[in-house]
């Protein structure tokens, strides 16, 4: 097979991969114009809401289109006079509790809030029972023959 052909195919793949990797950069999200009187509340709310696309970023940090839509929605609700709790409740009702970085404590989220502590308590209980079982075992008495064999082994190792 011709080496220049392989070189061209390899170069083509590199160009395609570079275009794919850097294509996200060209679609930067425009910032939302926020009224100065709501700016502090706006940024506090954005820090409390998780981007559902990125999942590990707030909607303030994310460049996804959904995060931009959520930022616009928060701004609209602030301008309409909605309270912070109304905005948070609206987002949680619409997108589920996952949108909240600090989910509310309610029956649906008990496992999320208390599950790690229950799991830790169960592990500690199992470890405690295991240790108790190991230490409370019956002590084994050696017979006279076994004692003599043990003494001879210990004497041989000392010499």
C-alpha positions in Angstrom: 0.0 0.0 0.0 1.2 3.5 -0.8 2.7 5.3 2.2 1.5 8.8 1.0 -2.1 7.5 0.9 -1.8 6.3 4.6 -0.2 9.6 5.5 -3.2 11.5 3.9 -5.7 9.3 5.8 -3.8 9.9 9.0 -3.7 13.6 8.5 -7.4 13.7 7.6 -8.2 11.9 10.9 -6.1 14.4 12.9 -7.9 17.3 11.3 -11.3 15.8 11.9 -10.5 15.1 15.5 -9.2 18.6 16.0 -12.4 20.1 14.5 -14.5 17.9 16.8 -12.5 18.8 19.9 -12.5 22.6 19.3 -16.0 22.9 17.8 -17.4 23.5 21.3 -15.3 26.6 21.7 -17.0 28.4 18.7 -20.5 28.1 20.3 -19.9 30.2 23.5 -23.0 31.2 25.3 -23.9 34.8 25.5 -24.1 36.3 29.1 -27.5 37.3 30.4 -28.2 41.0 31.1 -29.2 41.2 34.7 -30.7 44.2 36.5 -28.2 45.6 39.0 -30.8 45.4 41.8 -31.2 41.6 41.3 -27.5 40.8 40.5 -26.6 39.4 43.9 -29.7 37.3 44.1 -29.2 36.1 40.5 -25.7 34.9 41.1 -26.7 33.3 44.4 -29.5 31.4 42.7 -27.2 30.3 39.8 -24.8 28.8 42.4 -27.6 26.7 43.9 -28.8 25.2 40.6 -27.0 22.3 38.9 -26.6 22.1 35.1 -28.5 19.0 34.0 -26.2 18.5 31.0 -22.9 18.9 32.7 -24.1 17.5 36.1 -21.0 18.6 38.0 -21.3 22.3 37.3 -23.6 25.0 38.4 -25.6 26.8 35.7 -23.4 29.8 36.3 -20.3 27.7 35.3 -21.7 25.7 32.4 -21.6 26.7 28.8 -24.4 24.4 27.7 -27.5 25.7 26.0 -29.8 24.3 28.7 -27.7 26.2 31.4 -28.1 29.4 29.3 -31.9 28.8 29.1 -32.1 28.3 32.9 -30.1 31.5 33.5 -32.5 33.4 31.2 -35.5 31.8 33.1 -34.0 32.8 36.5 -33.5 36.3 35.2 -37.1 36.5 33.9 -38.5 35.2 37.2 -36.5 37.7 39.2 -37.8 40.6 37.0 -41.4 39.3 37.5 -40.8 39.6 41.3 -40.5 35.9 42.2 -38.8 35.1 45.5 -35.8 32.9 45.7 -37.8 30.0 47.1 -40.4 30.3 44.3 -37.6 30.1 41.7 -35.9 27.2 43.5 -39.3 25.4 43.8 -40.2 26.1 40.2 -36.9 24.6 39.0 -37.2 21.6 41.3 -40.8 21.0 40.1 -39.9 21.3 36.5 -36.5 19.4 36.4 -36.6 17.3 39.6 -34.6 17.6 42.8 -31.4 16.7 40.9 -31.2 20.3 39.6 -30.6 21.5 43.2 -27.0 21.3 44.6 -28.5 21.2 48.1 -31.7 19.0 47.7 -34.5 19.7 50.2 -34.9 17.2 53.1 -38.2 15.5 52.3 -39.4 11.8 52.1 -38.2 11.5 48.4 -34.6 12.6 49.4 -34.3 10.8 52.8 -32.1 8.1 51.2 -29.9 10.8 49.8 -29.5 12.6 53.1 -29.5 9.8 55.6 -28.4 6.8 53.5 -24.7 7.4 53.9 -25.1 7.6 57.7 -27.2 4.4 57.8 -24.6 2.6 55.6 -21.8 3.8 57.9 -23.6 2.6 61.0 -24.3 -0.8 59.4 -20.6 -1.2 58.5 -19.5 -0.2 62.0 -22.0 -2.6 63.5 -20.7 -5.4 61.3 -17.1 -4.6 62.2 -18.0 -4.5 65.9 -19.7 -7.9 65.7 -16.8 -9.4 63.7 -14.3 -8.2 66.3 -16.4 -9.4 69.2 -16.7 -12.8 67.6 -12.9 -13.0 67.1 -12.0 -12.0 70.6 -14.8 -13.9 72.5 -13.8 -17.3 70.9 -13.1 -20.2 73.3 -9.5 -20.3 74.4 -7.8 -23.5 73.3 -5.8 -25.4 75.9 -2.7 -27.2 74.7 -2.1 -30.7 75.7 1.1 -31.7 77.5 2.5 -33.2 74.2 1.7 -30.0 72.3 3.3 -27.8 75.0 6.5 -29.9 74.8 6.6 -29.6 71.0 6.1 -25.9 71.3 8.8 -25.5 73.9 11.2 -27.5 71.7 10.4 -25.4 68.7 10.9 -22.2 70.7 14.3 -23.5 72.0 15.4 -24.3 68.5 14.6 -20.9 67.2 16.5 -19.2 70.1 19.6 -21.1 69.4 
